[in-house]
Each structure stands twice: as structure tokens, then as C-alpha cells.
Amino acid sequence: MEQQLCRVGFAFCGSFCTYSKAMEALERVKARFGDVTCVVSETSAACDTRFGNAHDFMREMERICDRRVIDTMLKAEPIGPKKLFDVLVICPCTGNTLGKLAAGITDSTVTLAAKAHLRNSRPLVIAISTNDGLASSAKSIGTLLDKKHVYFVPFRQDDPGEKPTSLVSDFSLVPDAISAALAQRQLQPLLLGPDAAGS
């Protein structure tokens, strides 16, 4: 794939079980678009989990992108006025963040980054990872699907048998979803079939 140079913001929320795939997506986004800056939620910046240490994740983000992580609301505020990004992707985006984006709540680094970015009528790409995507978060997804300049990375039920309301985007499609959003187009199909290898 030929490199498509633009300024990408890549935001992480606290779906820690998907971080390894999100980091792989970050590598692919960096390879395709060149100029990438990471934004992390307060939860992502503070919580060590069985999936890894928060400090280690952020240092790896900085290694991949060769720039410091935006990890506070103060650092995120200039994203709008200075028009820092051509596109912003939230990967992974939790149900909590989906609800805040749908309701216009900006009380975290990632939601403030999204609000600041959208004020410039530039694309926001959402890669969801939420256990209640077909339950309480369904309304938020519907609201955001109808919102101008907001696009989704195609998603599927990741474990219909054990977690029937859980939805996760296919993170391997993040670069293609970004390219489509830059062309003001939703990558299709939005709803993916079962993944035999596991999502």
C-alpha cells in the first residue's frame, strides 16, 4: 500500500484486552500515514492490568510514533485551535467513551480531543470494543452513526455464544477506515460476519 501522508491522531481508551491488536493497528497506521500522535485516556495512562503496564504501553506508543503521548486534557486542548490532526481515530473506543461522545460530554483527554477535532469538521474514526454494544451502548452507536464527520471501523460480534451483546471492530481495517474517512466515506460493509480466527 502506497503511503498516504497526513496527520493522524490515534487515541486509546481503556479496553485493555484489545491493546495488543490496537498497537498492531498503530504500527500499520504509522506505516501508511507517516505522521501519527497518540492520545490516551486517563484510565489508559494510569492503570496497570494483567494485559500490561501503562507506562510500558505509552513508551511503546512514543517509540512507534517518535513523539510524546498526549495524556492530559491540557495537552489535548490545542488540537482544535491549532488544527493538529487531519483525522482522529479512537482505537479501542469503549462503551463509556461512546456514551460520552454521543451525549457531547468532554470530561476526559480522549473526549476533549474528539470535540476539539470535530470543531474543524474533520473526520473522527471509531473502532469500538464494548461488551454492551448490542445492549446499553447500542443507542450511542446509533447516535454516532447519524453524526456528521463520524465514521466507524467495521465491527462484529466477537463472541456471540458467551458474550451475545459484545461488539469489537476489526482493527486490521483501521488504516482502510481512515483512508475512507479522509474521502468522506464510511468503509463498507460496516457489519462483519463471524471471524473464524477470533476477532
C-alpha positions in Angstrom: 0.0 0.0 0.0 1.4 3.4 -1.0 2.0 5.8 1.8 -0.7 8.4 2.2 0.8 11.3 4.1 -1.4 13.1 6.6 -1.5 13.9 10.3 -3.3 11.3 12.3 -4.3 11.3 16.0 -4.5 7.8 17.4 -6.4 7.7 20.7 -6.5 4.8 23.2 -9.3 4.1 25.7 -9.4 1.5 28.5 -10.3 -1.7 26.7 -7.1 -3.3 27.8 -7.8 -6.7 26.4 -7.6 -5.3 22.9 -4.4 -3.3 23.4 -2.1 -5.8 21.6 -4.2 -5.6 18.4 -4.6 -1.8 18.8 -0.8 -1.5 19.0 -0.5 -3.5 15.8 -3.1 -1.2 14.2 -1.0 1.8 15.4 2.1 0.3 13.6 0.1 -0.1 10.4 -1.3 3.4 10.6 2.2 4.8 11.2 3.5 2.9 8.1 0.7 4.2 5.9 0.2 7.7 7.0 3.6 8.7 8.5 2.7 11.4 11.0 0.9 9.9 14.0 0.4 11.2 17.6 -1.1 9.1 20.3 -3.7 10.4 22.8 -4.5 8.3 25.9 -7.4 8.4 28.3 -6.7 8.9 32.0 -7.6 5.3 32.6 -5.1 4.1 29.9 -2.4 6.3 31.4 -2.9 5.2 35.0 -3.9 1.6 35.1 -1.6 -1.4 35.1 -3.5 -4.6 34.2 -2.9 -8.3 33.5 -2.6 -7.2 29.9 0.4 -4.9 30.6 1.9 -1.9 32.3 0.5 1.5 31.4 4.0 3.1 31.4 5.3 0.4 29.0 2.4 0.9 26.6 2.9 4.6 26.4 6.7 4.3 25.9 5.9 1.9 23.1 3.5 4.3 21.6 6.2 7.0 21.7 8.7 4.7 20.1 6.4 3.9 17.2 5.3 7.5 16.6 8.6 9.1 17.6 6.8 11.8 19.6 5.3 12.3 23.1 1.9 11.0 24.0 -0.9 13.4 24.7 -2.1 12.3 28.1 -3.8 15.2 29.8 -6.8 17.5 28.9 -4.4 20.5 29.0 -2.3 18.9 26.3 -5.3 17.9 24.2 -6.9 21.4 24.2 -4.8 22.8 21.3 -5.9 20.0 19.0 -8.8 22.2 17.8 -7.4 25.7 17.7 -4.1 24.5 16.1 -5.8 22.0 13.8 -3.3 19.4 14.8 -4.8 16.4 13.0 -6.3 15.7 9.6 -8.1 12.7 11.1 -8.5 11.3 14.6 -9.1 7.6 15.3 -10.2 6.2 18.7 -8.9 2.6 18.9 -10.1 1.0 21.1 -13.2 3.0 21.9 -15.1 1.7 25.0 -18.8 1.8 25.6 -18.1 4.5 28.2 -16.5 6.8 25.7 -19.2 6.0 23.1 -21.8 7.2 25.5 -19.9 10.4 26.3 -19.3 11.2 22.6 -23.0 10.6 21.8 -24.0 12.9 24.7 -21.4 15.6 24.0 -19.6 15.0 27.3 -15.9 16.1 27.3 -14.5 15.2 30.7 -11.5 13.1 29.6 -8.4 13.6 27.4 -9.9 11.5 24.6 -13.4 13.0 24.5 -11.9 16.5 24.6 -9.5 15.6 21.8 -12.6 14.4 19.8 -14.6 17.5 20.5 -11.6 19.8 19.6 -11.0 17.9 16.4 -14.6 17.8 15.3 -15.0 21.5 15.6 -12.8 21.7 12.5 -15.2 19.5 10.6 -12.6 16.8 10.2 -13.2 13.1 10.3 -13.4 11.1 13.5 -13.0 7.3 13.2 -14.2 5.0 15.9 -13.0 1.4 16.5 -15.4 0.0 19.1 -14.6 -2.5 21.8 -17.5 -2.9 24.2 -19.3 -5.7 25.9 -22.7 -3.9 25.7 -22.6 -2.9 22.0 -25.9 -4.6 21.4 -27.3 -3.6 24.8 -26.9 -0.2 26.5 -24.3 1.1 24.1 -26.4 0.4 21.0 -28.2 3.8 21.4 -24.8 5.6 21.4 -23.6 3.7 18.3 -26.8 4.7 16.5 -26.5 8.3 17.5 -22.9 8.5 16.3 -23.7 6.7 13.1 -26.0 9.6 12.3 -23.4 12.2 13.2 -21.6 14.2 10.5 -17.9 13.6 10.2 -18.0 10.4 12.4 -17.1 7.1 10.8 -16.7 3.5 12.2 -14.2 0.8 11.7 -16.3 -2.2 10.6 -17.3 -4.4 13.6 -18.8 -7.8 14.5 -19.9 -9.8 17.5 -16.7 -11.2 18.8 -18.1 -14.0 21.0 -21.9 -14.5 20.3 -22.1 -17.6 22.4 -20.6 -16.3 25.6 -21.0 -12.5 25.2 -24.0 -12.0 22.9 -24.1 -8.2 23.3 -20.3 -7.7 22.8 -19.0 -5.9 19.6 -15.4 -5.3 18.5 -14.1 -3.6 15.4 -11.7 -5.5 13.1 -8.6 -3.5 14.0 -6.8 -4.7 10.9 -9.2 -2.4 8.9 -8.2 0.7 10.8 -5.9 2.1 8.0 -8.6 1.4 5.4 -11.3 3.1 7.5 -9.0 6.1 7.9 -8.5 6.4 4.2 -12.2 6.1 3.6 -13.0 8.7 6.2 -10.5 11.1 4.6 -12.5 10.7 1.4 -15.7 11.4 3.5 -16.9 7.8 3.1 -17.8 5.1 5.5 -15.9 1.9 4.9 -18.2 -0.9 3.9 -19.5 -3.4 4.9 -20.0 -1.9 8.3 -21.3 -5.1 9.9 -18.9 -8.0 9.5 -19.7 -11.7 9.6 -18.2 -14.1 12.1 -14.4 -14.3 12.3 -13.4 -18.0 12.4 -9.9 -17.0 13.8 -11.4 -14.9 16.5 -11.8 -11.1 16.4 
